[in-house]
Amino acid sequence: MAQRSRPLSPHLEIYKPQITMVMSIVHRITGVGLVLGFALLTWWLVAAAWSEGALELVNTTMGSLPGQVILFGFTWALFHHMLGGIRHFIWDFGRGFSEKSRFGLAWFTIIGGVVLTGLVWALVAWL
Amino acid sequence: MSMRTPLGTVLGLGSAKDGTTHFWHQRLTALANVPLSLFLVWFITRVGGLDRAEMIVVLGNPVVAGLMILSIFSIAWHMRLGLQVVIEDYVHGEATKILSLVIVNFFSIGVAVLSVVSVLKLSFGG
């Protein structure tokens, strides 16, 4: 029997974007993005265990301006994803479902992620 | 009236036979990842850019090496579970889906083992 493609419910395109929905999407994107961050971490650790030359390559690459921008991006993705996860824990306990709380938590995720990223990089720059 | 057998209801594991295990492991690793990734951020900012001899000194501390290994396992498992959900949501062809899931498993376990072995080697003196 020929398989017909099943009808899909109209979704994304008919909704007005809301901050809560954007946070849900960003949570996924940061999560998947951090996979590349883990790959970079592995590259670094393996290089360090391998040889001085291999480690030198990682240090030069990640110490360059593009490398630092990438690390800055991963710092933000990590903190944003972490705060998004804490938001999920609050929901797991049955709290934070009112409209005010949902929007508040979305802003907490956005602002918190940026603030923590800035804090870490400021500390690294100063110390 | 439920069509489930009394035994099925009691076991409550569903058709995949692991019940809420996926959800539970996802949340368990999420909780562990909060302190562990803060440690990881500290480690990367502290050790990033150092040469091998200096990394060996830092990782020679068993607490640092131990926390690194815990971070790697917990984050890798969380990553494996998360990627699985993303694939199950968006990849619909049966063959592509299974192939993607196999790659996710190989990748997650692969990077975790490579990272842990590297940490251990450095911890034991490089």
gemmi code that builds the backbone of each chain (N, CA, C; Angstrom):
import gemmi

chains = {
    "A": [
        ("MET", (0.836, -1.196, 0.000), (0.000, 0.000, 0.000), (0.875, 1.252, 0.000)),
        ("ALA", (0.542, 2.145, -0.941), (1.333, 3.379, -1.004), (1.103, 4.201, 0.261)),
        ("GLN", (2.184, 4.727, 0.798), (2.033, 5.481, 2.040), (1.826, 6.953, 1.729)),
        ("ARG", (0.718, 7.485, 2.238), (0.455, 8.898, 2.059), (1.122, 9.649, 3.192)),
        ("SER", (1.618, 10.863, 2.906), (2.202, 11.609, 4.022), (1.058, 12.054, 4.924)),
        ("ARG", (1.257, 11.892, 6.206), (0.181, 12.169, 7.166), (0.017, 13.673, 7.358)),
        ("PRO", (-1.221, 14.110, 7.588), (-1.429, 15.552, 7.775), (-0.746, 16.031, 9.058)),
        ("LEU", (-0.115, 17.181, 9.001), (0.528, 17.742, 10.179), (-0.363, 18.847, 10.720)),
        ("SER", (-0.433, 18.950, 12.025), (-1.233, 20.027, 12.585), (-0.501, 21.335, 12.317)),
        ("PRO", (-1.241, 22.365, 11.924), (-0.560, 23.638, 11.685), (-0.025, 24.145, 13.021)),
        ("HIS", (1.233, 24.446, 13.071), (1.698, 24.954, 14.361), (2.565, 26.200, 14.206)),
        ("LEU", (3.894, 26.053, 14.342), (4.785, 27.208, 14.436), (4.337, 28.478, 13.682)),
        ("GLU", (4.021, 28.298, 12.386), (3.805, 29.505, 11.583), (2.519, 30.266, 11.926)),
        ("ILE", (1.578, 29.620, 12.649), (0.361, 30.378, 12.947), (0.388, 31.029, 14.328)),
        ("TYR", (1.454, 30.765, 15.084), (1.535, 31.392, 16.402), (2.346, 32.670, 16.363)),
        ("LYS", (1.900, 33.623, 17.149), (2.718, 34.811, 17.345), (3.858, 34.383, 18.264)),
        ("PRO", (5.121, 34.667, 17.910), (6.221, 34.225, 18.779), (6.071, 34.811, 20.186)),
        ("GLN", (6.212, 33.935, 21.173), (6.166, 34.404, 22.557), (7.501, 34.099, 23.201)),
        ("ILE", (7.822, 34.846, 24.241), (9.130, 34.690, 24.875), (9.312, 33.273, 25.428)),
        ("THR", (8.232, 32.671, 25.959), (8.333, 31.325, 26.536), (8.652, 30.298, 25.449)),
        ("MET", (8.036, 30.510, 24.287), (8.257, 29.584, 23.174), (9.672, 29.745, 22.620)),
        ("VAL", (10.130, 30.997, 22.554), (11.500, 31.251, 22.081), (12.500, 30.608, 23.050)),
        ("MET", (12.228, 30.694, 24.373), (13.130, 30.093, 25.363), (13.182, 28.572, 25.214)),
        ("SER", (12.042, 27.973, 24.886), (12.000, 26.528, 24.681), (12.892, 26.138, 23.510)),
        ("ILE", (12.785, 26.912, 22.415), (13.578, 26.622, 21.220), (15.063, 26.857, 21.503)),
        ("VAL", (15.357, 27.976, 22.193), (16.757, 28.300, 22.495), (17.363, 27.247, 23.431)),
        ("HIS", (16.534, 26.701, 24.333), (17.023, 25.649, 25.242), (17.518, 24.445, 24.431)),
        ("ARG", (16.750, 24.075, 23.423), (17.159, 22.959, 22.549), (18.396, 23.307, 21.759)),
        ("ILE", (18.410, 24.515, 21.167), (19.544, 24.901, 20.328), (20.831, 24.952, 21.157)),
        ("THR", (20.753, 25.546, 22.358), (21.955, 25.616, 23.191), (22.388, 24.204, 23.589)),
        ("GLY", (21.421, 23.335, 23.879), (21.741, 21.956, 24.256), (22.491, 21.238, 23.152)),
        ("VAL", (21.970, 21.346, 21.933), (22.625, 20.680, 20.803), (23.972, 21.354, 20.514)),
        ("GLY", (24.003, 22.677, 20.624), (25.253, 23.411, 20.388), (26.349, 22.991, 21.345)),
        ("LEU", (25.970, 22.758, 22.607), (26.956, 22.386, 23.622), (27.621, 21.044, 23.324)),
        ("VAL", (26.993, 20.244, 22.461), (27.611, 18.980, 22.036), (28.961, 19.283, 21.365)),
        ("LEU", (28.977, 20.355, 20.544), (30.232, 20.756, 19.900), (31.229, 21.232, 20.953)),
        ("GLY", (30.706, 21.850, 22.004), (31.559, 22.280, 23.103), (32.231, 21.093, 23.769)),
        ("PHE", (31.479, 20.007, 23.929), (32.033, 18.790, 24.526), (33.119, 18.224, 23.606)),
        ("ALA", (32.865, 18.277, 22.291), (33.860, 17.787, 21.331), (35.157, 18.592, 21.458)),
        ("LEU", (35.027, 19.921, 21.649), (36.208, 20.772, 21.825), (36.951, 20.411, 23.111)),
        ("LEU", (36.179, 20.160, 24.177), (36.770, 19.775, 25.467), (37.580, 18.489, 25.305)),
        ("THR", (36.994, 17.530, 24.582), (37.676, 16.252, 24.346), (38.949, 16.470, 23.531)),
        ("TRP", (38.857, 17.319, 22.516), (40.028, 17.631, 21.687), (41.163, 18.159, 22.568)),
        ("TRP", (40.808, 19.080, 23.463), (41.793, 19.685, 24.369), (42.431, 18.627, 25.280)),
        ("LEU", (41.591, 17.832, 25.955), (42.099, 16.843, 26.916), (42.949, 15.775, 26.227)),
        ("VAL", (42.477, 15.298, 25.067), (43.231, 14.273, 24.339), (44.573, 14.860, 23.876)),
        ("ALA", (44.538, 16.095, 23.372), (45.771, 16.749, 22.904), (46.770, 16.878, 24.055)),
        ("ALA", (46.249, 17.248, 25.236), (47.127, 17.417, 26.400), (47.756, 16.088, 26.805)),
        ("ALA", (46.980, 15.019, 26.671), (47.498, 13.694, 27.027), (48.430, 13.165, 25.946)),
        ("TRP", (48.277, 13.698, 24.716), (48.997, 13.164, 23.557), (50.429, 13.706, 23.478)),
        ("SER", (50.547, 15.030, 23.261), (51.896, 15.612, 23.124), (51.849, 17.121, 23.322)),
        ("GLU", (53.013, 17.683, 23.583), (53.138, 19.137, 23.766), (52.719, 19.867, 22.491)),
        ("GLY", (53.073, 19.311, 21.326), (52.746, 19.942, 20.043), (51.239, 20.007, 19.812)),
        ("ALA", (50.561, 18.885, 20.110), (49.103, 18.824, 19.929), (48.414, 19.824, 20.855)),
        ("LEU", (48.909, 19.912, 22.093), (48.319, 20.846, 23.068), (48.557, 22.286, 22.634)),
        ("GLU", (49.754, 22.527, 22.114), (50.123, 23.864, 21.634), (49.147, 24.341, 20.555)),
        ("LEU", (48.756, 23.395, 19.661), (47.808, 23.728, 18.593), (46.456, 24.148, 19.178)),
        ("VAL", (45.984, 23.392, 20.182), (44.712, 23.736, 20.825), (44.818, 25.103, 21.489)),
        ("ASN", (45.907, 25.325, 22.234), (46.066, 26.592, 22.950), (46.146, 27.781, 22.007)),
        ("THR", (46.846, 27.610, 20.880), (46.955, 28.712, 19.913), (45.591, 28.971, 19.273)),
        ("THR", (44.907, 27.879, 18.876), (43.607, 28.030, 18.212), (42.591, 28.690, 19.144)),
        ("MET", (42.454, 28.151, 20.368), (41.429, 28.665, 21.274), (41.834, 29.998, 21.903)),
        ("GLY", (43.145, 30.296, 21.882), (43.612, 31.568, 22.426), (43.496, 32.709, 21.426)),
        ("SER", (43.293, 32.363, 20.134), (43.140, 33.406, 19.109), (41.794, 34.094, 19.281)),
        ("LEU", (41.614, 35.217, 18.590), (40.349, 35.950, 18.725), (39.129, 35.111, 18.350)),
        ("PRO", (39.124, 34.446, 17.167), (37.961, 33.602, 16.850), (37.740, 32.511, 17.904)),
        ("GLY", (38.839, 31.922, 18.396), (38.740, 30.881, 19.430), (38.092, 31.409, 20.696)),
        ("GLN", (38.496, 32.621, 21.098), (37.929, 33.222, 22.305), (36.448, 33.546, 22.113)),
        ("VAL", (36.092, 34.004, 20.894), (34.680, 34.303, 20.606), (33.858, 33.014, 20.713)),
        ("ILE", (34.408, 31.902, 20.191), (33.721, 30.611, 20.268), (33.544, 30.198, 21.732)),
        ("LEU", (34.604, 30.351, 22.535), (34.516, 29.991, 23.961), (33.509, 30.881, 24.690)),
        ("PHE", (33.471, 32.165, 24.312), (32.491, 33.085, 24.897), (31.081, 32.592, 24.576)),
        ("GLY", (30.872, 32.189, 23.329), (29.566, 31.662, 22.907), (29.177, 30.415, 23.695)),
        ("PHE", (30.144, 29.505, 23.881), (29.844, 28.282, 24.636), (29.574, 28.589, 26.116)),
        ("THR", (30.269, 29.601, 26.664), (30.006, 29.995, 28.056), (28.550, 30.431, 28.192)),
        ("TRP", (28.111, 31.278, 27.250), (26.729, 31.748, 27.300), (25.752, 30.576, 27.130)),
        ("ALA", (26.025, 29.713, 26.127), (25.120, 28.587, 25.871), (24.994, 27.708, 27.113)),
        ("LEU", (26.116, 27.481, 27.790), (26.107, 26.646, 28.992), (25.248, 27.273, 30.085)),
        ("PHE", (25.460, 28.571, 30.366), (24.707, 29.218, 31.438), (23.225, 29.340, 31.081)),
        ("HIS", (22.951, 29.648, 29.819), (21.554, 29.773, 29.398), (20.832, 28.423, 29.556)),
        ("HIS", (21.504, 27.364, 29.109), (20.925, 26.016, 29.192), (20.763, 25.593, 30.652)),
        ("MET", (21.740, 25.960, 31.477), (21.679, 25.623, 32.908), (20.483, 26.304, 33.584)),
        ("LEU", (20.314, 27.608, 33.321), (19.201, 28.334, 33.931), (17.863, 27.837, 33.369)),
        ("GLY", (17.851, 27.492, 32.079), (16.644, 26.915, 31.480), (16.287, 25.607, 32.174)),
        ("GLY", (17.309, 24.828, 32.529), (17.094, 23.566, 33.241), (16.553, 23.805, 34.643)),
        ("ILE", (17.082, 24.826, 35.324), (16.596, 25.158, 36.675), (15.115, 25.556, 36.598)),
        ("ARG", (14.775, 26.296, 35.521), (13.377, 26.669, 35.267), (12.512, 25.405, 35.132)),
        ("HIS", (13.042, 24.392, 34.437), (12.299, 23.134, 34.298), (12.128, 22.434, 35.651)),
        ("PHE", (13.163, 22.523, 36.502), (13.054, 21.921, 37.838), (11.937, 22.591, 38.638)),
        ("ILE", (11.838, 23.925, 38.510), (10.771, 24.651, 39.230), (9.410, 24.141, 38.747)),
        ("TRP", (9.273, 23.964, 37.441), (8.010, 23.441, 36.886), (7.765, 22.010, 37.352)),
        ("ASP", (8.861, 21.219, 37.480), (8.716, 19.824, 37.936), (8.065, 19.744, 39.310)),
        ("PHE", (8.300, 20.792, 40.125), (7.709, 20.808, 41.468), (6.322, 21.444, 41.457)),
        ("GLY", (5.782, 21.661, 40.261), (4.413, 22.170, 40.149), (4.281, 23.660, 40.402)),
        ("ARG", (5.417, 24.370, 40.429), (5.388, 25.811, 40.668), (5.660, 26.573, 39.369)),
        ("GLY", (5.350, 27.847, 39.393), (5.762, 28.739, 38.305), (4.977, 28.615, 37.016)),
        ("PHE", (3.697, 28.206, 37.110), (2.914, 28.043, 35.882), (2.018, 29.234, 35.562)),
        ("SER", (1.934, 30.202, 36.474), (1.084, 31.354, 36.175), (1.732, 32.161, 35.059)),
        ("GLU", (0.925, 32.977, 34.383), (1.453, 33.735, 33.252), (2.628, 34.612, 33.682)),
        ("LYS", (2.431, 35.257, 34.840), (3.472, 36.143, 35.355), (4.765, 35.358, 35.605)),
        ("SER", (4.638, 34.180, 36.254), (5.823, 33.361, 36.562), (6.507, 32.874, 35.297)),
        ("ARG", (5.716, 32.408, 34.326), (6.311, 31.878, 33.090), (7.134, 32.945, 32.380)),
        ("PHE", (6.568, 34.151, 32.296), (7.297, 35.231, 31.631), (8.482, 35.675, 32.478)),
        ("GLY", (8.281, 35.684, 33.800), (9.372, 36.049, 34.708), (10.538, 35.082, 34.572)),
        ("LEU", (10.210, 33.777, 34.512), (11.254, 32.755, 34.390), (11.992, 32.863, 33.055)),
        ("ALA", (11.241, 33.239, 32.012), (11.876, 33.400, 30.693), (12.912, 34.524, 30.766)),
        ("TRP", (12.523, 35.632, 31.394), (13.459, 36.762, 31.508), (14.616, 36.427, 32.441)),
        ("PHE", (14.319, 35.642, 33.490), (15.373, 35.183, 34.413), (16.420, 34.384, 33.630)),
        ("THR", (15.961, 33.547, 32.700), (16.876, 32.743, 31.893), (17.726, 33.634, 30.984)),
        ("ILE", (17.060, 34.564, 30.308), (17.777, 35.437, 29.359), (18.808, 36.304, 30.080)),
        ("ILE", (18.329, 37.019, 31.106), (19.207, 37.976, 31.796), (20.288, 37.228, 32.591)),
        ("GLY", (19.869, 36.170, 33.297), (20.825, 35.389, 34.088), (21.951, 34.821, 33.234)),
        ("GLY", (21.608, 34.296, 32.061), (22.614, 33.709, 31.173), (23.649, 34.743, 30.745)),
        ("VAL", (23.162, 35.935, 30.398), (24.063, 37.008, 29.957), (24.920, 37.490, 31.129)),
        ("VAL", (24.290, 37.671, 32.293), (25.007, 38.187, 33.471), (26.110, 37.210, 33.899)),
        ("LEU", (25.772, 35.908, 34.008), (26.765, 34.920, 34.443), (27.927, 34.819, 33.452)),
        ("THR", (27.593, 34.891, 32.144), (28.645, 34.850, 31.120), (29.574, 36.047, 31.287)),
        ("GLY", (28.964, 37.231, 31.446), (29.755, 38.453, 31.622), (30.619, 38.366, 32.867)),
        ("LEU", (30.042, 37.821, 33.940), (30.744, 37.699, 35.223), (31.987, 36.820, 35.076)),
        ("VAL", (31.815, 35.653, 34.447), (32.944, 34.725, 34.283), (34.061, 35.378, 33.469)),
        ("TRP", (33.679, 36.026, 32.360), (34.709, 36.625, 31.494), (35.354, 37.837, 32.145)),
        ("ALA", (34.578, 38.571, 32.962), (35.155, 39.708, 33.685), (36.168, 39.192, 34.702)),
        ("LEU", (35.819, 38.119, 35.414), (36.730, 37.535, 36.402), (38.004, 37.037, 35.736)),
        ("VAL", (37.850, 36.377, 34.565), (39.024, 35.868, 33.852), (39.921, 37.030, 33.418)),
        ("ALA", (39.293, 38.113, 32.975), (40.069, 39.262, 32.505), (40.807, 39.952, 33.653)),
        ("TRP", (40.152, 40.000, 34.820), (40.750, 40.718, 35.949), (41.793, 39.893, 36.698)),
        ("LEU", (41.526, 38.594, 36.870), (42.419, 37.774, 37.710), (43.619, 37.255, 36.919)),
    ],
    "B": [
        ("MET", (-12.841, 0.952, 31.445), (-12.066, -0.188, 31.928), (-10.711, -0.252, 31.207)),
        ("SER", (-9.690, -0.498, 31.958), (-8.354, -0.554, 31.367), (-8.151, -1.877, 30.650)),
        ("MET", (-7.478, -1.803, 29.501), (-7.172, -3.011, 28.744), (-5.845, -3.622, 29.190)),
        ("ARG", (-5.170, -2.963, 30.138), (-3.860, -3.463, 30.567), (-4.035, -4.593, 31.580)),
        ("THR", (-3.091, -5.522, 31.560), (-3.144, -6.595, 32.545), (-2.743, -6.017, 33.898)),
        ("PRO", (-3.218, -6.624, 34.994), (-2.819, -6.124, 36.319), (-1.303, -6.067, 36.469)),
        ("LEU", (-0.612, -7.084, 35.937), (0.852, -7.096, 36.048), (1.467, -5.896, 35.308)),
        ("GLY", (0.919, -5.647, 34.090), (1.425, -4.516, 33.296), (1.238, -3.199, 34.030)),
        ("THR", (0.072, -3.058, 34.685), (-0.218, -1.824, 35.420), (0.774, -1.641, 36.568)),
        ("VAL", (1.053, -2.736, 37.272), (1.945, -2.656, 38.421), (3.372, -2.329, 37.982)),
        ("LEU", (3.830, -3.013, 36.932), (5.198, -2.772, 36.464), (5.315, -1.371, 35.850)),
        ("GLY", (4.268, -0.996, 35.085), (4.187, 0.369, 34.551), (5.371, 0.789, 33.701)),
        ("LEU", (5.951, -0.120, 32.978), (7.155, 0.232, 32.227), (6.878, 0.632, 30.783)),
        ("GLY", (5.672, 0.370, 30.283), (5.362, 0.749, 28.909), (6.061, -0.114, 27.889)),
        ("SER", (5.862, 0.249, 26.583), (6.332, -0.631, 25.519), (7.854, -0.637, 25.353)),
        ("ALA", (8.511, 0.447, 25.812), (9.971, 0.479, 25.665), (10.664, -0.247, 26.805)),
        ("LYS", (9.897, -0.712, 27.783), (10.375, -1.530, 28.907), (11.263, -0.806, 29.920)),
        ("ASP", (11.399, 0.515, 29.764), (12.217, 1.186, 30.786), (11.463, 2.315, 31.495)),
        ("GLY", (10.128, 2.352, 31.311), (9.302, 3.288, 32.078), (9.811, 4.714, 32.071)),
        ("THR", (9.987, 5.286, 33.265), (10.415, 6.681, 33.364), (11.935, 6.826, 33.475)),
        ("THR", (12.666, 5.749, 33.173), (14.129, 5.780, 33.355), (14.800, 6.912, 32.570)),
        ("HIS", (14.346, 7.086, 31.305), (14.949, 8.143, 30.487), (14.770, 9.496, 31.152)),
        ("PHE", (13.530, 9.805, 31.537), (13.219, 11.082, 32.199), (14.029, 11.228, 33.486)),
        ("TRP", (14.046, 10.148, 34.273), (14.720, 10.198, 35.573), (16.223, 10.441, 35.407)),
        ("HIS", (16.860, 9.736, 34.494), (18.296, 9.931, 34.258), (18.573, 11.330, 33.719)),
        ("GLN", (17.650, 11.827, 32.899), (17.809, 13.169, 32.339), (17.827, 14.199, 33.465)),
        ("ARG", (16.882, 14.063, 34.413), (16.805, 15.015, 35.520), (17.938, 14.833, 36.524)),
        ("LEU", (18.304, 13.563, 36.764), (19.377, 13.259, 37.708), (20.699, 13.875, 37.226)),
        ("THR", (21.006, 13.674, 35.928), (22.244, 14.232, 35.388), (22.137, 15.758, 35.302)),
        ("ALA", (20.919, 16.281, 35.051), (20.737, 17.741, 34.993), (21.109, 18.347, 36.339)),
        ("LEU", (20.629, 17.726, 37.418), (20.906, 18.221, 38.769), (22.406, 18.167, 39.045)),
        ("ALA", (23.032, 17.032, 38.717), (24.473, 16.878, 38.950), (25.264, 17.866, 38.099)),
        ("ASN", (24.755, 18.150, 36.891), (25.490, 19.013, 35.967), (25.581, 20.453, 36.433)),
        ("VAL", (24.657, 20.897, 37.304), (24.721, 22.294, 37.759), (26.042, 22.551, 38.495)),
        ("PRO", (26.334, 21.851, 39.607), (27.641, 22.092, 40.233), (28.814, 21.626, 39.377)),
        ("LEU", (28.643, 20.498, 38.674), (29.765, 19.958, 37.902), (30.175, 20.880, 36.758)),
        ("SER", (29.193, 21.506, 36.081), (29.619, 22.377, 34.982), (30.172, 23.700, 35.518)),
        ("LEU", (29.747, 24.105, 36.737), (30.392, 25.283, 37.339), (31.859, 24.952, 37.622)),
        ("PHE", (32.094, 23.717, 38.111), (33.472, 23.271, 38.324), (34.230, 23.273, 36.993)),
        ("LEU", (33.576, 22.783, 35.952), (34.213, 22.686, 34.635), (34.603, 24.071, 34.112)),
        ("VAL", (33.709, 25.041, 34.324), (34.011, 26.420, 33.906), (35.243, 26.916, 34.672)),
        ("TRP", (35.279, 26.628, 35.975), (36.453, 27.014, 36.770), (37.703, 26.331, 36.206)),
        ("PHE", (37.600, 25.036, 35.934), (38.754, 24.271, 35.439), (39.276, 24.844, 34.116)),
        ("ILE", (38.347, 25.108, 33.185), (38.760, 25.597, 31.864), (39.415, 26.976, 31.979)),
        ("THR", (38.833, 27.858, 32.827), (39.418, 29.192, 32.970), (40.767, 29.122, 33.695)),
        ("ARG", (40.905, 28.152, 34.599), (42.132, 28.036, 35.396), (43.246, 27.342, 34.602)),
        ("VAL", (42.887, 26.305, 33.833), (43.881, 25.444, 33.198), (44.067, 25.761, 31.701)),
        ("GLY", (43.052, 26.379, 31.086), (43.135, 26.687, 29.656), (44.384, 27.498, 29.336)),
        ("GLY", (45.144, 27.060, 28.339), (46.335, 27.789, 27.922), (47.612, 27.315, 28.591)),
        ("LEU", (47.493, 26.486, 29.631), (48.696, 25.986, 30.302), (49.382, 24.913, 29.450)),
        ("ASP", (50.671, 24.657, 29.740), (51.350, 23.576, 29.010), (51.146, 22.252, 29.756)),
        ("ARG", (51.683, 21.176, 29.188), (51.422, 19.838, 29.729), (51.880, 19.706, 31.185)),
        ("ALA", (53.086, 20.192, 31.459), (53.645, 20.046, 32.807), (52.726, 20.698, 33.842)),
        ("GLU", (52.195, 21.879, 33.498), (51.324, 22.596, 34.437), (49.974, 21.883, 34.582)),
        ("MET", (49.461, 21.338, 33.460), (48.185, 20.604, 33.519), (48.329, 19.352, 34.380)),
        ("ILE", (49.509, 18.716, 34.282), (49.759, 17.502, 35.062), (49.728, 17.816, 36.553)),
        ("VAL", (50.253, 18.966, 36.920), (50.250, 19.365, 38.339), (48.807, 19.541, 38.819)),
        ("VAL", (47.997, 20.293, 38.039), (46.609, 20.556, 38.455), (45.820, 19.242, 38.521)),
        ("LEU", (45.950, 18.410, 37.472), (45.179, 17.153, 37.438), (45.770, 16.089, 38.355)),
        ("GLY", (46.967, 16.335, 38.859), (47.565, 15.412, 39.823), (46.804, 15.428, 41.136)),
        ("ASN", (46.068, 16.500, 41.385), (45.198, 16.562, 42.558), (44.011, 15.622, 42.330)),
        ("PRO", (43.849, 14.610, 43.197), (42.787, 13.619, 42.963), (41.383, 14.200, 42.988)),
        ("VAL", (41.177, 15.281, 43.749), (39.840, 15.889, 43.783), (39.525, 16.532, 42.435)),
        ("VAL", (40.511, 17.224, 41.869), (40.310, 17.870, 40.564), (40.059, 16.804, 39.488)),
        ("ALA", (40.921, 15.772, 39.465), (40.755, 14.711, 38.459), (39.418, 13.991, 38.653)),
        ("GLY", (39.058, 13.725, 39.908), (37.790, 13.045, 40.203), (36.591, 13.855, 39.745)),
        ("LEU", (36.608, 15.182, 40.043), (35.495, 16.036, 39.614), (35.441, 16.136, 38.094)),
        ("MET", (36.609, 16.119, 37.445), (36.629, 16.142, 35.978), (35.939, 14.892, 35.420)),
        ("ILE", (36.278, 13.736, 36.000), (35.705, 12.482, 35.500), (34.200, 12.433, 35.753)),
        ("LEU", (33.778, 12.895, 36.940), (32.335, 12.958, 37.225), (31.638, 13.882, 36.228)),
        ("SER", (32.246, 15.050, 35.969), (31.653, 16.003, 35.023), (31.508, 15.368, 33.649)),
        ("ILE", (32.568, 14.713, 33.209), (32.556, 14.116, 31.868), (31.442, 13.059, 31.761)),
        ("PHE", (31.364, 12.162, 32.729), (30.333, 11.111, 32.667), (28.926, 11.700, 32.732)),
        ("SER", (28.705, 12.604, 33.689), (27.361, 13.153, 33.882), (26.911, 13.966, 32.670)),
        ("ILE", (27.813, 14.817, 32.162), (27.453, 15.656, 31.021), (27.266, 14.792, 29.768)),
        ("ALA", (28.139, 13.803, 29.576), (28.029, 12.949, 28.386), (26.718, 12.159, 28.389)),
        ("TRP", (26.311, 11.685, 29.565), (25.064, 10.920, 29.638), (23.859, 11.815, 29.378)),
        ("HIS", (23.896, 13.034, 29.935), (22.844, 14.029, 29.724), (22.752, 14.380, 28.228)),
        ("MET", (23.925, 14.519, 27.609), (24.008, 14.830, 26.178), (23.418, 13.698, 25.336)),
        ("ARG", (23.751, 12.457, 25.694), (23.234, 11.294, 24.970), (21.703, 11.266, 25.031)),
        ("LEU", (21.160, 11.480, 26.240), (19.701, 11.447, 26.419), (19.026, 12.583, 25.662)),
        ("GLY", (19.628, 13.778, 25.725), (19.044, 14.949, 25.069), (19.044, 14.814, 23.561)),
        ("LEU", (20.172, 14.361, 23.010), (20.262, 14.195, 21.553), (19.278, 13.139, 21.070)),
        ("GLN", (19.082, 12.101, 21.896), (18.125, 11.045, 21.534), (16.726, 11.636, 21.349)),
        ("VAL", (16.318, 12.507, 22.285), (14.989, 13.117, 22.203), (14.864, 13.996, 20.964)),
        ("VAL", (15.916, 14.779, 20.702), (15.883, 15.672, 19.539), (15.737, 14.840, 18.251)),
        ("ILE", (16.489, 13.746, 18.160), (16.409, 12.894, 16.968), (15.019, 12.263, 16.858)),
        ("GLU", (14.501, 11.752, 17.967), (13.176, 11.126, 17.923), (12.081, 12.121, 17.543)),
        ("ASP", (12.309, 13.406, 17.866), (11.321, 14.432, 17.521), (11.383, 14.833, 16.049)),
        ("TYR", (12.582, 14.897, 15.493), (12.718, 15.510, 14.173), (13.099, 14.554, 13.049)),
        ("VAL", (13.678, 13.407, 13.361), (14.081, 12.487, 12.292), (13.007, 11.409, 12.176)),
        ("HIS", (12.298, 11.396, 11.038), (11.136, 10.518, 10.950), (11.363, 9.230, 10.172)),
        ("GLY", (12.313, 9.255, 9.204), (12.593, 8.019, 8.463), (13.186, 6.987, 9.409)),
        ("GLU", (12.676, 5.759, 9.376), (13.092, 4.745, 10.344), (14.597, 4.447, 10.262)),
        ("ALA", (15.111, 4.276, 9.039), (16.531, 3.937, 8.892), (17.428, 5.089, 9.347)),
        ("THR", (17.082, 6.309, 8.897), (17.889, 7.483, 9.268), (17.860, 7.688, 10.774)),
        ("LYS", (16.663, 7.451, 11.361), (16.515, 7.654, 12.803), (17.422, 6.692, 13.568)),
        ("ILE", (17.362, 5.420, 13.198), (18.166, 4.426, 13.913), (19.657, 4.696, 13.714)),
        ("LEU", (20.028, 5.042, 12.470), (21.433, 5.351, 12.196), (21.886, 6.554, 13.043)),
        ("SER", (21.025, 7.585, 13.116), (21.360, 8.773, 13.911), (21.535, 8.408, 15.379)),
        ("LEU", (20.643, 7.553, 15.878), (20.726, 7.163, 17.293), (22.009, 6.370, 17.561)),
        ("VAL", (22.388, 5.536, 16.593), (23.640, 4.768, 16.746), (24.823, 5.732, 16.809)),
        ("ILE", (24.805, 6.741, 15.891), (25.904, 7.723, 15.871), (25.959, 8.484, 17.195)),
        ("VAL", (24.788, 8.887, 17.711), (24.734, 9.618, 18.987), (25.343, 8.782, 20.115)),
        ("ASN", (25.004, 7.503, 20.143), (25.562, 6.623, 21.180), (27.072, 6.486, 21.045)),
        ("PHE", (27.527, 6.217, 19.813), (28.966, 6.068, 19.585), (29.700, 7.348, 19.967)),
        ("PHE", (29.128, 8.490, 19.522), (29.786, 9.772, 19.782), (29.859, 10.060, 21.279)),
        ("SER", (28.715, 9.946, 21.972), (28.663, 10.308, 23.391), (29.593, 9.441, 24.225)),
        ("ILE", (29.524, 8.137, 23.981), (30.368, 7.226, 24.764), (31.832, 7.406, 24.356)),
        ("GLY", (32.047, 7.652, 23.056), (33.405, 7.852, 22.550), (34.103, 9.055, 23.171)),
        ("VAL", (33.441, 10.237, 23.142), (34.095, 11.427, 23.690), (34.283, 11.287, 25.204)),
        ("ALA", (33.323, 10.623, 25.863), (33.436, 10.449, 27.316), (34.657, 9.594, 27.653)),
        ("VAL", (34.810, 8.473, 26.966), (35.927, 7.573, 27.269), (37.267, 8.228, 26.919)),
        ("LEU", (37.342, 8.874, 25.740), (38.586, 9.546, 25.349), (38.969, 10.612, 26.379)),
        ("SER", (37.963, 11.388, 26.839), (38.238, 12.454, 27.804), (38.709, 11.882, 29.132)),
        ("VAL", (38.032, 10.833, 29.596), (38.377, 10.252, 30.893), (39.778, 9.641, 30.858)),
        ("VAL", (40.082, 8.909, 29.783), (41.412, 8.298, 29.670), (42.489, 9.388, 29.674)),
        ("SER", (42.213, 10.499, 28.961), (43.181, 11.596, 28.909), (43.387, 12.217, 30.290)),
        ("VAL", (42.272, 12.435, 31.012), (42.368, 13.001, 32.364), (43.185, 12.073, 33.263)),
        ("LEU", (42.907, 10.763, 33.178), (43.627, 9.796, 34.017), (45.114, 9.790, 33.686)),
        ("LYS", (45.430, 9.816, 32.376), (46.838, 9.788, 31.974), (47.580, 10.997, 32.549)),
        ("LEU", (46.953, 12.187, 32.416), (47.584, 13.401, 32.938), (47.663, 13.348, 34.470)),
        ("SER", (46.589, 12.830, 35.067), (46.534, 12.777, 36.525), (47.639, 11.886, 37.090)),
        ("PHE", (47.957, 10.821, 36.354), (48.986, 9.880, 36.823), (50.390, 10.309, 36.398)),
        ("GLY", (50.514, 11.525, 35.854), (51.849, 12.042, 35.565), (52.152, 12.255, 34.094)),
        ("GLY", (51.133, 12.111, 33.225), (51.272, 12.432, 31.792), (51.945, 11.344, 30.985)),
    ],
}
model = gemmi.Model(1)
for chain_id, residues in chains.items():
    chain = gemmi.Chain(chain_id)
    for i, (resn, *xyz) in enumerate(residues, 1):
        res = gemmi.Residue()
        res.name, res.seqid = resn, gemmi.SeqId(i, " ")
        for name, pos in zip(("N", "CA", "C"), xyz):
            atom = gemmi.Atom()
            atom.name, atom.element = name, gemmi.Element(name[0])
            atom.pos, atom.b_iso = gemmi.Position(*pos), 0.0
            res.add_atom(atom)
        chain.add_residue(res)
    model.add_chain(chain)
structure = gemmi.Structure()
structure.add_model(model)
structure.setup_entities()
